[in-house]
Amino acid sequence: MPGRQELPSTIRRSPAKAQRTWIKAHDSAVQNYGEGRRAPRQPSPR
């Protein structure tokens, strides 16, 4: 799983469920937006 290799140290110290959640979110973001790209930001409502 690609996300597992990029786990931040804080997530590595977290419980397994938190790690699985982060990996799933990371891999989904890479699939949707590509590696190294940021998701588009929406302007904050005023």
Backbone as JSON, one array per atom type, in Angstrom:
{
  "sequence": "MPGRQELPSTIRRSPAKAQRTWIKAHDSAVQNYGEGRRAPRQPSPR",
  "N": [[0.84, -1.17, 0.0], [0.79, 2.11, -1.0], [0.45, 4.45, 0.65], [1.25, 3.65, 3.18], [4.02, 3.8, 3.23], [4.46, 6.47, 3.46], [3.66, 7.4, 5.88], [3.24, 9.87, 8.35], [5.29, 10.61, 11.22], [3.8, 11.09, 13.54], [1.43, 9.76, 13.02], [2.35, 7.19, 12.79], [2.83, 6.6, 15.43], [0.33, 6.4, 16.37], [-2.81, 4.63, 17.09], [-3.67, 1.53, 15.37], [-6.09, 1.75, 13.9], [-6.27, 4.49, 13.36], [-4.05, 4.74, 11.7], [-4.85, 3.12, 9.52], [-7.02, 4.63, 8.64], [-5.77, 7.05, 7.86], [-4.09, 6.11, 5.79], [-5.99, 5.17, 3.96], [-7.34, 7.57, 3.33], [-5.19, 9.04, 2.26], [-4.42, 7.46, 0.02], [-6.76, 7.62, -1.47], [-6.84, 10.36, -2.03], [-4.54, 10.62, -3.62], [-5.31, 9.05, -5.77], [-7.47, 10.56, -6.75], [-6.42, 13.18, -7.18], [-3.79, 12.98, -7.97], [-0.29, 12.26, -7.51], [1.53, 14.28, -5.31], [0.1, 16.6, -5.85], [-2.04, 19.2, -4.67], [-5.27, 19.25, -3.2], [-7.94, 21.17, -4.6], [-8.7, 24.3, -3.12], [-11.46, 25.66, -1.44], [-12.88, 28.9, -1.29], [-13.15, 30.51, 1.87], [-16.24, 30.96, 3.57], [-17.74, 34.14, 4.18]],
  "CA": [[0.0, 0.0, 0.0], [1.69, 3.26, -1.09], [0.33, 5.38, 1.76], [1.96, 3.13, 4.35], [5.41, 4.24, 3.17], [4.52, 7.91, 3.67], [3.02, 7.73, 7.16], [3.95, 10.81, 9.22], [5.7, 9.98, 12.48], [2.73, 11.17, 14.52], [0.45, 8.71, 12.7], [3.0, 5.9, 13.12], [2.7, 6.36, 16.88], [-1.1, 6.32, 16.67], [-3.38, 3.28, 17.0], [-3.78, 0.94, 14.03], [-7.26, 2.28, 13.2], [-5.9, 5.82, 12.86], [-3.14, 4.51, 10.58], [-5.64, 2.65, 8.38], [-7.82, 5.76, 8.16], [-4.87, 7.97, 7.17], [-3.66, 5.46, 4.55], [-7.14, 5.16, 3.05], [-7.54, 8.95, 2.87], [-4.04, 9.39, 1.43], [-4.5, 6.75, -1.26], [-7.89, 8.18, -2.2], [-6.44, 11.68, -2.54], [-3.59, 10.4, -4.73], [-6.09, 8.55, -6.91], [-8.31, 11.64, -7.28], [-5.71, 14.41, -7.54], [-2.44, 12.7, -8.45], [0.78, 12.33, -6.51], [2.21, 15.56, -5.17], [-0.79, 17.74, -6.09], [-2.93, 19.53, -3.56], [-6.69, 19.36, -3.55], [-8.33, 22.57, -4.74], [-9.27, 24.88, -1.9], [-12.63, 26.49, -1.61], [-12.78, 30.12, -0.47], [-13.93, 30.41, 3.1], [-17.42, 31.86, 3.57], [-17.55, 35.33, 5.03]],
  "C": [[0.89, 1.24, 0.0], [1.63, 4.19, 0.11], [1.1, 4.95, 2.99], [3.41, 3.62, 4.38], [5.55, 5.73, 3.48], [3.88, 8.34, 4.99], [3.86, 8.76, 7.93], [4.26, 10.15, 10.56], [4.6, 10.03, 13.53], [1.68, 10.1, 14.28], [1.06, 7.34, 13.0], [2.85, 5.57, 14.59], [1.25, 6.21, 17.3], [-1.6, 4.88, 16.58], [-3.56, 2.83, 15.55], [-4.96, 1.5, 13.24], [-6.97, 3.66, 12.62], [-4.96, 5.69, 11.66], [-3.91, 4.06, 9.35], [-6.46, 3.78, 7.78], [-6.96, 6.72, 7.36], [-4.45, 7.39, 5.81], [-4.79, 5.48, 3.52], [-7.38, 6.55, 2.48], [-6.42, 9.38, 1.93], [-4.16, 8.75, 0.05], [-5.66, 7.27, -2.11], [-7.54, 9.53, -2.8], [-5.48, 11.54, -3.71], [-4.35, 9.92, -5.97], [-6.89, 9.68, -7.56], [-7.52, 12.81, -7.84], [-4.31, 14.19, -8.09], [-1.41, 12.89, -7.35], [1.4, 13.72, -6.5], [1.34, 16.78, -5.44], [-1.67, 17.96, -4.88], [-4.36, 19.59, -4.06], [-7.04, 20.84, -3.69], [-9.0, 23.07, -3.46], [-10.46, 25.75, -2.25], [-12.43, 27.76, -0.79], [-13.65, 29.99, 0.77], [-15.09, 31.39, 3.06], [-17.19, 33.02, 4.52], [-18.77, 35.61, 5.83]]
}
